[in-house]
Amino acid sequence: MMNQHLFATPDTQTTTAVSPDKVGKNGRIPLVSLTNLSKSFREGRDTREVLSSITFDFYEGEFTLLLGHSGSGKSTLLNLISGIEEPDGGEITINDISISRFSERERTLFRRDQIGFIFQFFNLIPTMTVLENITLPQELAGKRRQELETAAMRLLERVGLADRRDTFPDKLSGGEQQRVAIARALVHDPMLVLADEPTGNLDEENGRRILDLLLDLTRTAGKTLIMASHNIEIAEYADRVLRVTDGQLVPIRNA
């Protein structure tokens, strides 16, 4: 049976009291809580533990940067939080909802409705226009097309691509494609935005523009942003910086 909170709006969700030791600076409370989270993968006959009994809170309205070398577990952590992958053990709670207890279908629906995910390689559908790429996921969810197009055009104006609404992805530069991907991730006004190396496939100039745009769109809306990157220069923009190493989250800088 599907969790009763799955499609609840923020006004109707049942919330629980937050322990005083969970309240962060500026009175912020955790949006994402990890408790004893673990994940390993089979490599031939061996098992490699990527994340080991992690307990950590990500606070509302903060930008947290995850640093680490390739294979350290950054992307795995984002995939677990989004429900793309299942943990081997532990619990993930988002807005007081334990997604660890969801079925695969429930996790998919929760991700579609509550989370915006931005990928390194854009993941745009080549046979669909810019506008269609942005609206498709929510249109499949049963949202009204007219409302979606209005929201999508508003975001396209914010990212400077309103005049490319009917263009196909192969006619766009890498930076333009990532701007479309950002609009797609934000069109349904998610509570949580996850970004996996969003500037990793771009040159330095376009990478900086994408970072500035993403921060502007998320911070002005008070959203929680968790970004994985190998680029330590992004650290100056983040509220908190963590290094993913040896299966653990090691704070480099706290807000």
Helices and strands as residue ranges (DSSP letters): G 20-22, G 25-27, E 30-43, E 46-59, E 63-67, H 74-82, E 89-94, E 97-98, G 99-101, H 104-114, E 115-118, H 130-140, H 145-158, G 162-164, G 169-171, H 174-186, E 192-196, H 204-219, E 224-229, G 232-237, E 240-245, E 248-253
